[in-house]
Amino acid sequence: MPIMAKLAIESTDALTSMRIAEAAGAAAAGPTARWKGYYMDLDWRGTEARPGAGYGGTQATPLVCYSIAEARTAGVKIPLYGGGGVFNYENAARILMAGSEMVQLGALACAGGTMACKKLINDLNRWMDENGYADMDSLVGDSLKLFQMDADFTKKRQNKLADAYQTADADRAKCIGCGRCEDVCWHQGIEIKDRKAYKTDKCIGCGYCALSCPYRAPKVDRDAGRSVKCDGCTRRVAEGGAPVCVEACPLRALDFGPIDELREKHGDLCQVPPLPEPTTGPNLVIGSCQAIDSDTYNLDEGYLANPLEVE
């Protein structure tokens, strides 16, 4: 009878336990995320006590990946089935890339049923096709070189990304001088002069200035090794056209032009949840729509219907 050893990595030395399971002839081992935890409602006196089974979930995936990669690096050959709050294909892929041949989907099955599991599998297959993984063998353990921190490999990655941040300068034609980038920089690597951002020779390439933008405009293209951002299709606009997104929208939900004209045409509303507070004076207008105009719409609430679009 095949025996699989499921290991809660908080309560045991996962590497030693996997070695023991392998030596004992177990068919597989399953490192999973489960810790002792203590958390309470703020109004706990008025709520019923709810005993729990332990603390785990998506936030523990990095620790599960570590235990898997550590075992593979140490020579453990037994098949692994890692898990712990896997609710999306991204974390399933991470567990596989760390060296696990299988992924536990228990929490997802309980929360979303078999349809949710099928969707995750389909999403994973699509992602593998898009990123050149021909089969599961090519994906399992693919990130172990990064885990082992090979000196040359790591230095090349770090230098490429740091160089991208250090050489990237602010686009002062579009910078509104909100000062977020200067506020988060610990090294005086960027400063605001006359409401425009300027890089200094103290920049170390940490990237916090790019990450601090409230509209996520600056991004770093890691393959190209440089900072990139939406420029509003400057060339198209200079030639008399409109940005691609405006022309491509099938419902004509986007418009583009001088901000004064847009405000006259659509009003001056520029913030609804979950957008950040308009402290930076954005050149943005949110026009009337059925949702905002309805009596049931609450301007104090909001959510991202498709969070993948802002990654």
C-alpha positions in Angstrom: 0.0 0.0 0.0 1.5 3.4 -1.0 2.1 5.7 1.9 2.4 9.5 1.5 3.7 11.6 4.4 2.0 14.9 4.8 4.3 17.3 6.8 3.3 20.5 8.6 6.6 22.4 8.2 6.0 24.5 11.3 5.9 21.5 13.7 8.8 19.6 12.3 12.2 19.8 10.6 10.8 19.4 7.1 14.1 18.5 5.5 14.9 15.8 8.1 11.3 14.4 7.9 11.4 14.2 4.1 14.7 12.3 4.3 13.2 9.9 6.9 10.1 9.4 4.7 12.3 8.7 1.7 14.5 6.2 3.6 11.4 4.5 4.9 10.1 3.9 1.4 7.2 6.4 1.4 5.7 6.9 -2.0 5.7 10.7 -1.6 6.0 13.6 0.9 3.8 16.7 1.2 5.2 19.8 2.9 2.3 22.1 3.6 1.8 25.3 5.5 0.3 25.1 8.9 1.3 27.1 12.0 0.0 27.8 15.4 -1.6 31.2 15.4 -3.4 33.7 17.6 -5.8 36.2 16.0 -9.0 37.8 17.3 -11.9 40.0 16.3 -11.5 43.5 17.7 -14.9 43.1 19.3 -14.0 39.6 20.6 -16.1 40.0 23.8 -19.2 40.1 21.7 -18.4 37.3 19.3 -18.4 33.6 19.7 -15.1 31.8 20.0 -14.3 29.8 16.9 -11.6 27.1 17.3 -9.4 26.9 14.3 -7.2 24.2 12.7 -4.1 26.4 12.5 -2.7 29.3 10.6 -1.8 28.9 6.9 -2.9 30.1 3.5 -1.6 31.9 0.5 0.7 34.1 2.6 2.6 31.0 3.6 3.4 29.9 0.0 7.0 31.3 0.1 7.8 29.1 3.2 6.4 26.0 1.5 8.4 26.8 -1.6 11.5 27.2 0.5 11.1 23.8 2.2 10.6 22.1 -1.2 13.6 23.9 -2.8 15.8 23.1 0.2 14.9 19.4 0.0 15.7 19.2 -3.7 18.9 21.1 -3.3 19.9 18.7 -0.5 19.3 15.7 -2.7 15.9 14.5 -1.7 14.5 12.5 -4.6 11.2 11.3 -3.3 8.1 12.8 -5.1 6.7 15.9 -3.4 3.2 17.3 -3.3 3.5 20.8 -1.8 0.6 22.9 -0.8 -0.9 25.5 1.5 -3.5 28.0 0.4 -3.1 27.6 -3.3 -5.9 29.5 -4.8 -4.4 30.6 -8.2 -2.3 29.2 -11.0 0.6 31.6 -10.1 1.2 29.9 -6.7 0.7 26.5 -8.1 3.4 27.3 -10.7 5.7 28.6 -7.9 5.4 25.3 -6.0 6.1 23.3 -9.1 9.1 25.5 -10.1 10.5 25.0 -6.6 10.7 21.3 -7.2 7.4 19.7 -6.3 5.9 17.3 -8.8 2.4 17.8 -7.5 0.3 20.6 -5.8 -2.3 20.2 -3.1 -5.6 22.0 -3.9 -7.5 21.1 -0.8 -8.4 24.6 0.3 -9.4 25.6 -3.2 -11.6 22.5 -3.6 -13.4 23.4 -0.3 -13.8 27.0 -1.1 -14.6 26.8 -4.8 -15.4 23.2 -5.6 -14.2 21.2 -8.6 -14.9 24.0 -11.1 -12.4 26.3 -9.3 -9.8 23.5 -9.5 -10.5 22.9 -13.2 -10.1 26.7 -13.9 -6.7 26.7 -12.1 -5.5 23.8 -14.1 -6.7 25.4 -17.4 -5.0 28.7 -16.4 -1.8 26.9 -15.5 -1.8 25.1 -18.9 -2.4 28.4 -20.7 0.4 30.1 -18.8 2.8 27.2 -19.6 2.0 27.4 -23.3 2.5 31.2 -23.3 5.9 30.9 -21.5 7.4 28.0 -23.4 7.0 25.1 -21.0 6.3 22.1 -23.2 5.4 19.8 -20.3 5.4 19.4 -16.6 9.0 18.0 -16.5 10.3 21.3 -18.0 8.5 23.3 -15.2 9.2 21.3 -12.1 12.4 22.6 -10.4 12.9 25.3 -13.0 13.7 27.9 -10.4 16.2 25.9 -8.4 19.1 27.7 -10.0 17.8 30.9 -8.5 17.3 29.3 -5.1 20.9 28.0 -5.1 22.0 31.6 -5.6 24.7 30.7 -8.1 27.1 33.7 -7.7 27.4 34.6 -11.4 23.7 34.0 -12.1 22.6 36.1 -9.2 25.0 39.0 -9.9 23.9 39.1 -13.5 20.2 39.4 -12.5 20.8 42.0 -9.7 23.1 44.1 -11.9 20.6 44.1 -14.8 17.7 45.2 -12.7 19.7 47.8 -10.7 21.1 49.2 -13.9 17.6 49.5 -15.2 16.6 51.6 -12.2 19.8 53.7 -12.1 19.8 54.6 -15.8 16.1 55.3 -16.0 15.2 59.0 -15.5 11.9 60.6 -14.8 9.9 61.8 -17.9 9.6 65.4 -16.9 7.1 66.1 -19.7 4.7 63.9 -17.8 5.9 64.2 -14.2 3.4 66.2 -12.1 5.8 66.6 -9.2 3.7 64.9 -6.6 6.8 64.0 -4.6 6.0 60.4 -3.8 9.3 59.2 -5.4 11.4 61.6 -3.3 9.5 60.7 -0.2 10.3 57.0 -0.3 14.0 57.3 -1.4 16.3 56.7 1.5 19.5 57.6 -0.4 18.6 61.0 -1.9 18.7 59.4 -5.3 15.8 61.5 -6.7 14.7 65.0 -5.9 11.9 67.4 -6.9 12.9 70.7 -8.4 10.2 73.1 -9.7 7.6 70.3 -9.4 9.7 67.9 -11.6 11.6 64.8 -10.6 15.3 64.5 -11.2 17.6 61.5 -10.5 20.8 62.2 -8.7 24.2 60.4 -8.6 23.2 58.9 -5.3 20.7 56.5 -6.8 21.6 52.8 -6.0 18.9 51.3 -8.3 16.6 50.0 -5.5 13.5 50.8 -7.5 11.4 52.2 -4.7 10.8 55.4 -6.7 9.1 53.4 -9.5 7.1 51.4 -7.0 5.8 54.4 -5.2 3.9 55.9 -8.1 0.2 56.0 -7.0 -0.9 55.2 -10.6 1.7 52.5 -11.3 2.9 54.3 -14.3 6.6 53.6 -14.2 7.5 50.0 -14.7 10.8 48.1 -15.3 11.1 45.9 -18.3 13.4 43.2 -16.9 14.1 41.6 -20.3 15.0 44.9 -21.9 16.8 46.1 -18.7 15.2 49.5 -18.6 12.4 51.4 -17.1 9.2 51.8 -19.2 5.9 53.6 -18.8 2.8 54.4 -20.7 3.5 57.6 -22.7 0.0 58.2 -23.9 1.1 57.0 -27.4 3.0 60.3 -27.9 3.9 59.6 -31.5 0.3 58.7 -32.5 -1.0 61.9 -30.8 1.7 64.0 -32.5 0.5 62.7 -35.8 -3.1 63.7 -35.0 -4.3 60.3 -33.8 -5.5 59.0 -30.4 -3.9 56.5 -28.0 -4.4 52.9 -29.0 -6.5 52.1 -26.0 -9.0 54.9 -26.9 -9.3 53.7 -30.5 -9.4 50.0 -29.6 -12.2 50.2 -27.0 -15.2 48.5 -28.6 -17.7 50.4 -26.3 -16.0 53.8 -26.8 -15.7 54.0 -23.0 -12.4 56.0 -23.2 -11.8 59.5 -24.5 -8.6 61.6 -24.9 -7.9 65.3 -25.4 -7.1 68.5 -23.5 -8.2 68.1 -19.9 -10.3 71.3 -20.0 -12.3 70.0 -22.9 -12.8 66.7 -21.3 -14.0 68.3 -18.1 -16.4 70.5 -20.0 -17.7 67.4 -21.8 -17.7 64.8 -19.0 -17.6 66.7 -15.7 -14.8 67.0 -13.2 -15.2 63.8 -11.2 -11.7 62.2 -11.0 -11.9 59.7 -8.1 -14.0 56.7 -7.3 -13.0 53.7 -5.2 -10.7 51.9 -5.5 -8.6 54.7 -7.1 -6.2 56.5 -4.8 -7.1 59.9 -3.4 -6.5 62.6 -6.1 -3.8 64.4 -4.1 -1.6 64.6 -7.2 -4.0 66.5 -9.3 -4.5 63.9 -12.0 -5.5 64.8 -15.5 -8.4 62.4 -15.3 -12.1 62.6 -15.7 -14.6 59.8 -14.8 -17.7 60.4 -16.8 -21.3 59.5 -15.9 -22.2 55.8 -16.1 -25.1 53.6 -15.0 -23.3 52.4 -11.9 -22.3 55.8 -10.6 -25.7 57.3 -11.4 -27.7 54.6 -9.7 -29.2 55.2 -6.2 -27.4 52.2 -4.9 -23.9 53.3 -5.7 -21.8 54.1 -2.7 -18.8 56.4 -3.4 -17.1 55.1 -0.2 -16.8 51.6 -1.5 -15.3 50.0 -4.6 -13.3 47.0 -5.8 -11.2 45.9 -8.8 -13.4 43.7 -11.0 -10.3 42.4 -12.8 -7.2 42.9 -10.6 -5.0 41.2 -13.2 -5.3 44.3 -15.4 -3.3 46.4 -13.0 -0.4 44.0 -12.4 
